[in-house]
Every structure is written in C-alpha cells, then in structure tokens.
Amino acid sequence: MASADDLVPDRKNRNQTIFQKIKHKLPQILSSILAANGAFVFGTNIGWSSQSYRYLVQKKEYPFSVSKEQFSWISSVLALGALLGGLLGGPIVNGFGRKGTILLTVLPFLFGWFLIIFAVRVYMFYAGRVVLGVCCGIFTVAVPIYIGEISEKDIRGSLGGLFQLLIVLGIAFAYGIGSVANVMTTSIVLLTVPLAFLIPSFFMPETPTYLVSAGRTEKARASLRYLYGEDCDEEGYLDELVANVQENKHITTLSVWKELDKFVVLYALCISLGLQFFQQLSGINVIIFYSEDLFAKSSSSISSNLAAALVSIIQIIATALALSTVDRTGRKVLLIVSAIIMTICTSLLGVYFYLQKHDKDTFKGIPQSVPILLVSIYIAAFSFGLGPVPWILLGELFTPASKGLACGMSVSFNWLLTFIVTKTYVNIEDWMGIAATFWLFAGLTALGAIFFAVIVVETKELTLKEVLEKLEKRKDRLRKIFCMRTS
C-alpha cells in the first residue's frame, strides 16, 4: 500500500509560516500520539518486571512461593507472547485495519492483568504475561504501520520515534508505581492503563490506505481531509491509492511470500532483522528487566528505586532528543553513535564488576556512583539511536506487498531475541560471571556499529520509491564487489 510519504498532497500555499506548518500537521501529530499510546501500555508491561522481583522472590507477597528461576520465566514469557502477537499482527492489521487492531487489544489486556492480580498458582502469572505479550506484539506491528501511512516524510522520523518515547514513559510509570506499592497494587493500577490510554484511540482516524483497500472510499476521503487539510490534492491522492489497490488486489498469501525473492525486499529484511538482532543483543532488556537487582549488585549507596527513577528520567529525555533530531541528522548517524557509546559503557561495566570480584583494593577506589552513571549513559545512548530507529525504519523499508509479512517477521524476531536474552541472562551470568556477560554485550554492540555503517541505508526525507531505488543500487554494488573478488 502507498503511504503519505509517497503521496504527499499538493499545497495551495507553499510559503507557510512555521505556525501554519505546525497547524497543518497537527492532525497527523495528534493521531500518531493516540496510536502510540499503545506503546505506553506496552512499556508498563516491561517495567512491571523490574519492580516485582523483590516482592515475588524475596518478600513472597503471594501465598505461593516464586523461585528465581520461575521469576525469570515470568519476565521472559512476555516476549514469547509478543512473538506470537507479531506473527498474528500482519493478518490482523490487514483484516481489521490499523485502528481496529489497536482497539481489539483492550479486552485481552484486561484479561491478562486479571490473571496476574488473582493468581493462585505461578502458572497464572505465566498465562497472564503471555496474554499481555500477545497484545504487545500486535502493537509493535500495527503502530509503526499506522504512523508510516499517515505521516508526511519531513516528520515521519519524529512521529515514528513516538513509539519508543511512549514505551519509555510506560516503563517509567511502572517503575514509579512499583517503587511505592507492592505487586498486587501495582498490577491493579496498571490494569487501568489500557482503558485510559486505548479508549481515546476511538477518536483517531483510520488510515486512508486501509480504507481504500477495504472499499470505503468516502471514509478515506474524510480521513484525508482531516489528516492533510481541506486544501490537499484529495482526488489525486485517492486516484493513486485506488490504482495501488488495483495493482495489488491479485496478491495472495503465496505471492506475498514470493515478494521475498526480490532483492530489495530481501535486503530490506536483512537490514530490519539485523537492527532487531543488535538492538536486543546489546543487553538493553537485561538492564531494564533486572535493573533493581543490577544496582543492588553494584554496591552503590544509591537506593535501587532512586537509581531506577534516574535512569527512567534520562531515558525519557534522550528519547525526546532523538525525536527532535532524527529528521535532521538521519537514521544511520544516530545508530552508529548510539552503538559506539553503548559499547564503551558495557565494556566499562564489565571492568567494574570484574574488579569488584577479583581486585578488591582497586575496586575500593572506584566511586559507587560509577555503575549508575554508566547505566544512565548507556540507556541515554540506546534511547536516541538503537531504541527508536529500528521501529522508524520498520515503516520505511518495505514494498507495499511485503510490508505486512516482513514487519511481522521482524517484530517476531525481535521478541524471540528478547525472550532468549531475558530468559538466559541469569543462567549466562551464573556460568560466565556478570563481568564477562557485559563484555559479551559490548562485543555484539561493536559488531552492530559496523553493520549500521556498512549495511544500513539512509532513509531521511526519502519517499518509498526513492528508498527502493537506493536498495536496488546496493544490488549493483554487491555485484561489482563479488565480480572483483572472483575475477
């Protein structure tokens, strides 16, 4: 399907003031915020884990005991559910629409939290987290597609970054509640979040792209007027969308899979999967899920709750900074700088924990605030680059016919890695030690910086057609390199 960056409506007045431009784009901004509210809900589910460890494992708040191993499953099965949700997300957004898909998750979200609140066995925690994960996985498909289809190319990066910003706000909210309340109370509060944040989604428009594909032309016309103003080239936009639908109406499930035979789709998928791989193997979810335990191990004099709050504030500020710069600096620069800083931080964290165990004399001379500082810088670097950019590129790289399948595959791969990392972290730490674990994350992130510099293409202010042309040029470059090496 076409998207707003390919079919930007013509303006009657190109010499608009900054205030006129903001007023013109305000419907796109507000609609993107309403869609991204689901990411806030998503973030609360991630943040819940960090604050729950001491109540479930150490204080044994529930009438049944939860072991350290069982808690690792409680934390990680969210990702398994999201993996399934990612696979389901593609067909659901095509069948129920982008807006409809977001609204469909409200009741399952409530059901998941009810299972956790009224759990009488640890398996109810598992079931509740899986249900919540399925909803999160569906969000990670629907929201980037929605924002990509309604936003114009000069603000597409910033609006796409709202997804990550709302995630970190949700994590911070869960941190805050969990720092002053037990698991039961925290879960009850978080139960209300889907209602408070998803119900307003009723007021956002469905994307014109989906409405045309569903044969609802008049509603698509109304959506166009709302999103782009009365002076937009309404008929031209609709004609392009209708032509695109006609061109793709013969596409079947089999022909969608055949799209993967195309070089541009395969290369785009390689980029997207690589971004998801290095995002998760950087260790970000380990630091978020186990932050309280990590700060306790660091021997810092700062309380774990205060440290987690500081990290959340830094994450929010850094993500907001990314939104204000991504459409000016470009995606690649943010990715590379982000990966380099993260590599340095995880390397030094490894050194810190190594000295803590093996060189007590040297360790005594290190300020106890060092791990808090390193983690804060690490999360700030992640939040302005490796956090938001993969989700932005997810809505920018793929052909219309491959978008649903490719986005679903990328999201599911992301959540598979999230599950593997969060589930095995405790075991890897016991086997390798915490220092070596952080050095492993550092090495993988360094490889990511090379991948971003060599493989990823810049999409700043490019239409989908221009992005595909850029990907096609990579085919010619690879052919030349291969011929040079084999000649």
C-alpha positions in Angstrom: 0.0 0.0 0.0 1.0 3.6 -0.6 1.8 5.8 2.4 1.7 9.5 3.0 5.4 9.9 2.3 4.8 8.8 -1.3 1.6 10.6 -1.9 2.1 14.0 -0.1 -0.8 16.2 -1.0 -0.1 19.3 -3.0 -0.5 22.6 -1.1 -2.1 25.7 -2.4 0.3 27.8 -0.4 3.9 26.5 -0.1 5.2 29.6 1.7 3.7 28.7 5.0 5.0 30.1 8.3 6.2 27.7 11.0 3.0 28.2 12.9 0.9 27.4 9.8 3.0 24.3 9.1 2.5 23.1 12.7 -1.2 23.8 12.5 -1.3 21.9 9.2 0.5 18.8 10.6 -1.3 18.9 13.9 -3.9 16.2 13.0 -1.1 13.8 11.9 0.8 14.5 15.2 -2.3 14.0 17.4 -3.3 10.8 15.5 0.2 9.4 15.9 0.2 10.2 19.6 -3.1 8.4 20.0 -1.8 5.4 18.1 1.5 5.4 20.1 -0.5 5.3 23.4 -0.4 1.6 22.9 3.3 1.7 23.3 2.8 3.3 26.8 0.7 0.3 27.7 3.5 -1.9 26.3 6.1 -0.1 28.4 4.2 -0.7 31.6 4.4 -4.4 31.0 8.1 -4.2 30.6 8.6 -2.0 33.7 6.5 -4.3 35.8 9.2 -7.0 35.9 11.9 -4.8 37.3 9.9 -3.8 40.4 8.3 -7.2 41.0 11.4 -9.2 41.7 11.8 -8.3 45.4 8.1 -8.8 46.2 7.7 -12.1 44.4 11.0 -13.8 45.1 12.4 -12.2 48.2 9.3 -11.0 50.2 7.0 -13.7 48.9 4.0 -11.4 48.7 1.7 -14.0 47.1 0.5 -17.1 49.1 2.7 -19.3 46.9 6.5 -19.1 46.5 8.2 -17.9 43.4 11.8 -19.1 42.8 14.5 -17.1 41.0 14.1 -19.5 38.0 10.4 -19.1 37.9 10.7 -15.3 38.0 13.0 -15.5 35.0 10.1 -17.2 33.2 7.6 -14.7 34.4 9.8 -11.9 33.0 10.6 -13.7 29.7 7.3 -15.3 28.7 6.0 -11.8 27.9 8.4 -12.0 24.9 7.1 -15.4 23.8 3.5 -14.0 23.7 4.8 -11.0 21.8 6.5 -13.3 19.3 3.1 -14.9 18.6 1.5 -11.4 18.5 4.0 -10.3 15.9 3.1 -13.2 13.7 -0.6 -12.5 14.1 -0.2 -8.8 13.7 0.2 -8.7 9.9 -3.0 -10.6 9.1 -5.0 -8.8 11.8 -4.0 -5.2 10.6 -5.0 -6.2 7.1 -8.3 -7.7 8.2 -9.4 -5.3 10.9 -7.5 -2.1 9.9 -4.7 -0.4 11.8 -7.1 1.5 14.2 -9.3 -1.5 14.6 -6.4 -3.7 15.5 -5.3 -1.4 18.3 -8.8 -1.3 19.8 -9.1 -5.1 19.6 -6.4 -5.5 22.2 -8.2 -3.7 25.0 -10.1 -6.7 26.4 -7.2 -9.1 26.1 -5.0 -6.6 28.0 -7.6 -6.5 30.8 -7.8 -10.3 30.9 -4.0 -10.6 31.2 -3.9 -8.3 34.2 -6.8 -10.1 35.9 -4.9 -13.4 35.6 -1.9 -11.8 37.4 -3.9 -10.0 40.1 -5.9 -13.0 41.0 -3.1 -15.6 40.6 -3.3 -18.6 42.9 -0.5 -20.5 41.2 2.6 -19.4 39.4 1.2 -20.7 36.1 -1.4 -17.9 36.2 1.5 -15.4 36.1 2.8 -17.2 33.1 -0.6 -17.2 31.4 -1.2 -13.6 32.2 2.2 -12.5 30.9 1.7 -14.5 27.7 -1.7 -12.8 27.0 -0.2 -9.4 27.7 2.8 -10.3 25.4 0.5 -11.2 22.5 -1.1 -7.7 22.8 2.3 -6.1 22.9 3.4 -8.0 19.8 0.3 -6.9 17.9 1.1 -3.3 18.8 4.6 -3.5 17.5 3.2 -4.3 14.1 0.2 -2.1 14.0 1.6 1.2 15.4 4.6 1.7 13.1 2.4 0.8 10.0 -0.2 3.3 11.1 2.2 6.1 11.7 4.1 5.4 8.5 0.9 5.5 6.5 -0.4 8.8 7.8 2.7 10.9 8.3 4.5 13.1 5.7 8.2 12.4 5.0 9.5 15.5 6.7 8.1 14.5 10.1 7.9 10.7 9.6 11.0 10.0 11.6 9.9 12.1 14.6 6.4 10.7 14.6 7.8 7.1 14.2 10.0 7.8 17.2 6.9 8.4 19.4 6.6 4.7 19.6 9.9 4.4 21.6 9.2 7.5 23.6 5.8 6.2 24.8 7.5 2.8 25.7 10.0 4.5 28.0 7.3 6.7 29.5 5.3 3.5 30.2 8.4 1.8 31.8 9.0 4.9 33.9 5.3 4.9 35.1 5.6 1.2 36.1 8.9 2.0 37.9 7.2 4.8 39.8 4.2 2.8 40.9 6.3 -0.2 41.8 8.7 1.8 43.9 5.9 2.8 46.3 3.5 -0.1 46.0 3.6 -3.9 46.1 3.0 -6.2 43.1 -0.8 -6.5 43.7 -1.4 -2.8 44.0 0.9 -2.1 41.0 -0.9 -4.6 38.9 -4.3 -3.1 39.8 -3.1 0.4 38.8 -1.6 -1.0 35.5 -4.9 -2.7 34.8 -6.5 0.7 34.3 -3.9 1.9 31.9 -5.3 0.1 28.8 -8.7 1.7 29.4 -7.2 5.2 30.0 -4.8 5.1 27.0 -6.5 3.0 24.4 -10.1 4.2 24.6 -9.1 7.6 23.2 -7.9 5.7 20.1 -11.6 5.6 19.1 -11.2 9.3 18.1 -8.2 8.8 15.7 -8.9 8.3 12.0 -8.3 5.0 10.2 -5.5 5.4 7.6 -6.7 6.3 4.1 -4.6 3.5 2.7 -6.5 0.8 4.6 -9.9 2.4 4.0 -9.3 2.5 0.2 -8.2 -1.2 0.3 -11.4 -2.1 2.2 -13.5 -0.3 -0.5 -14.6 2.5 1.9 -13.7 5.4 -0.4 -15.9 8.1 1.2 -14.4 7.4 4.7 -11.0 7.5 3.1 -11.9 10.9 1.7 -12.9 12.2 5.1 -9.7 10.8 6.6 -7.7 12.6 4.0 -9.3 15.9 4.7 -8.8 15.5 8.5 -5.1 14.5 8.2 -3.9 16.9 5.4 -6.5 19.7 5.4 -9.2 20.8 3.0 -6.6 22.1 0.5 -5.0 18.8 -0.1 -5.0 17.2 -3.5 -7.8 14.9 -2.4 -8.7 13.4 -5.8 -5.1 12.9 -6.8 -4.3 11.1 -3.6 -7.4 8.9 -3.9 -6.6 8.1 -7.5 -3.1 7.0 -6.5 -4.4 4.8 -3.7 -7.1 3.2 -5.8 -4.6 2.5 -8.5 -2.3 0.9 -5.9 -5.1 -1.2 -4.6 -6.0 -2.4 -8.1 -2.3 -3.2 -8.8 -2.1 -5.3 -5.7 -5.5 -6.9 -5.5 -4.3 -10.1 -7.1 -1.7 -10.6 -4.4 -2.3 -13.8 -2.5 -0.5 -15.3 0.6 1.7 -17.3 -1.8 2.6 -14.2 -3.9 3.4 -12.2 -0.7 5.9 -14.9 0.1 7.3 -14.7 -3.4 8.0 -11.0 -2.7 10.9 -12.2 -0.6 12.6 -13.3 -3.9 13.1 -9.7 -4.8 16.5 -8.3 -3.9 15.2 -5.0 -2.5 12.8 -6.9 -0.1 15.5 -9.4 0.9 18.0 -6.6 1.5 15.4 -4.5 3.5 14.6 -7.6 5.5 18.3 -8.2 6.2 18.5 -4.6 7.5 15.4 -4.9 9.6 16.4 -8.3 11.1 19.9 -7.0 11.7 18.6 -3.9 13.5 16.4 -6.1 15.7 19.3 -8.5 16.4 21.7 -5.8 17.5 19.1 -3.9 19.4 18.3 -6.9 21.6 21.8 -8.4 21.8 23.0 -5.1 23.2 21.6 -6.2 26.5 19.0 -3.4 26.9 16.2 -5.6 28.2 18.6 -7.2 30.7 19.3 -3.8 32.2 15.6 -2.8 32.2 14.2 -6.1 33.4 16.9 -6.7 36.1 17.8 -3.1 36.9 16.9 -3.3 40.6 19.0 -6.5 41.0 21.8 -5.0 39.0 22.1 -1.9 41.1 22.0 -4.0 44.3 25.0 -6.0 43.0 26.9 -2.8 42.2 27.3 -2.0 46.0 26.1 1.5 45.2 24.9 3.7 48.1 22.1 5.0 46.0 18.9 3.0 46.6 17.8 0.8 43.7 14.4 2.7 43.4 16.1 6.1 43.1 18.6 4.7 40.6 15.8 3.2 38.5 14.0 6.6 38.6 17.1 8.4 37.5 17.6 6.0 34.6 13.9 6.4 33.6 14.2 10.2 33.5 17.4 10.1 31.4 15.8 7.6 29.0 12.8 9.9 28.5 15.0 13.0 27.9 17.2 11.1 25.5 14.3 9.6 23.5 12.7 13.0 23.2 16.0 14.4 22.0 16.1 11.7 19.3 12.6 12.7 18.1 13.8 16.3 17.6 16.9 15.3 15.7 16.2 12.1 13.7 14.7 14.0 10.7 17.8 16.3 10.6 20.7 14.1 11.4 19.5 11.0 9.7 19.0 7.4 10.9 22.5 6.0 10.3 24.4 8.6 12.3 22.2 8.1 15.4 22.6 4.3 15.1 26.4 4.4 14.8 27.0 7.0 17.6 24.5 5.1 19.8 26.2 1.8 19.3 29.7 3.2 20.0 28.7 4.8 23.3 26.8 1.7 24.4 29.9 -0.5 23.6 32.1 1.7 25.8 29.6 1.7 28.7 29.0 -2.1 28.7 32.8 -2.7 28.5 33.4 -0.4 31.5 30.6 -2.1 33.4 32.3 -5.4 32.8 35.6 -3.9 34.1 33.7 -2.6 37.2 32.2 -5.9 38.1 35.4 -7.8 37.4 37.4 -5.5 39.8 34.6 -5.9 42.4 35.2 -9.7 42.4 38.9 -10.0 41.6 40.7 -6.9 42.7 39.2 -5.5 46.0 41.9 -3.0 46.6 41.4 -1.2 43.2 37.7 -1.6 43.5 37.6 0.4 46.8 39.0 3.4 44.9 36.1 3.5 42.4 33.2 5.8 43.3 30.0 3.8 44.0 28.1 6.1 41.6 30.1 4.7 38.6 27.7 1.9 37.6 24.7 4.2 37.9 26.5 6.7 35.7 27.5 4.1 33.1 24.0 2.6 33.0 22.5 6.1 32.6 24.8 6.9 29.7 24.1 3.5 28.2 20.4 4.0 28.3 20.6 7.5 27.0 22.7 6.3 24.1 20.2 3.5 23.4 17.2 5.9 23.6 18.5 8.3 21.0 19.6 5.7 18.5 19.3 2.0 18.7 16.0 2.2 20.6 13.7 4.3 18.3 15.5 4.0 14.9 14.7 0.3 14.2 11.0 1.0 14.7 11.2 4.0 12.4 12.9 2.1 9.6 10.4 -0.7 10.0 7.8 1.5 8.4 10.1 2.9 5.7 11.9 0.0 4.0 9.4 -2.5 2.6 7.3 -2.7 -0.6 3.6 -2.4 -0.2 3.0 -6.1 -0.9 5.7 -7.3 1.6 5.0 -4.9 4.4 2.7 -7.0 6.5 4.7 -10.2 6.2 8.1 -8.5 6.6 7.1 -6.3 9.5 5.6 -9.4 11.3 8.8 -11.4 10.7 10.9 -8.5 12.1 8.8 -8.0 15.1 8.6 -11.7 15.9 12.4 -12.0 15.5 12.8 -9.1 17.9 10.6 -10.7 20.5 12.3 -14.1 20.1 15.6 -12.5 20.9 14.1 -10.6 23.8 12.9 -13.9 25.2 16.2 -15.7 24.7 18.2 -12.8 26.3 16.0 -12.2 29.3 15.4 -15.9 29.9 19.1 -17.0 29.7 20.6 -13.9 31.3 20.5 -15.4 34.8 22.0 -18.7 33.6 24.7 -16.9 31.5 25.6 -14.7 34.4 25.9 -17.8 36.7 28.1 -19.6 34.1 30.2 -16.7 32.8 30.0 -14.2 35.6 28.4 -10.7 35.4 31.6 -9.1 34.0 32.0 -11.5 31.1 28.3 -11.1 30.3 28.6 -7.4 29.9 31.8 -7.8 27.8 29.7 -10.2 25.5 27.1 -7.5 25.1 29.9 -5.0 24.3 31.3 -7.1 21.6 28.0 -7.7 19.9 27.1 -4.0 20.0 30.5 -3.2 18.5 29.7 -5.5 15.6 26.4 -3.7 15.4 28.1 -0.4 14.8 29.9 -1.9 11.8 26.7 -3.4 10.5 25.0 0.0 10.7 27.8 1.8 8.9 28.2 -0.8 6.1 24.7 -2.4 5.5 22.0 0.1 6.6 20.8 2.7 4.1 19.8 6.2 5.0 16.1 6.9 4.5 15.9 10.5 5.8 13.3 12.5 3.8 13.1 9.8 1.1 9.8 8.5 -0.3 9.3 4.8 -0.5 10.2 4.9 -4.2 13.5 6.6 -3.5 14.3 4.1 -0.7 13.6 1.2 -3.0 15.9 2.7 -5.7 18.6 3.1 -3.1 18.2 -0.5 -2.1 18.4 -1.6 -5.8 21.7 0.3 -6.1 23.1 -1.9 -3.3 22.5 -4.8 -5.6 24.7 -3.3 -8.3 27.4 -2.5 -5.7 27.4 -6.1 -4.3 27.6 -7.5 -7.8 30.6 -5.4 -8.6 32.3 -6.4 -5.3 31.6 -10.1 -6.0 32.9 -9.9 -9.5 36.1 -8.1 -8.4 36.7 -10.9 -5.8 36.1 -13.7 -8.2 38.0 -12.3 -11.2 
